[in-house]
């Protein structure tokens, strides 16, 4: 029996604005690929079945209202309600995801939560 090769996440393009940041690295988070900047996790993407098919915005609940005013297409994730989510099926997915990546790049204080993942050397 041949070993299964897991396909690459089709949404990794969202992290391109972060790639040249010296503190950027990727880690797996459940079925998601999560973007870290230093000790904080900012965004995570997954190309699975709903509700695991899009972008998770890692944030504290106190920032939800502000982010929802700026990005009304975001919703509280069905299972991870502390974080916001936009489905890849949303027609504005790509532009919103890239706007959020740009905010992460600027270290917008509404984004990011402390991570327990070790920073690679």
Secondary structure, DSSP 8 states (H G I E B T S, - for coil): ---------TTGGGGGGGTTSTTEEEEEETTEEEEEETTEEEEEEEESSTTSEEEEE---GGGHHHHHHH-TT-EE-SS-TTSEEEETTSTTHHHHHHHHHHHHHTT-TTS-EE--S----
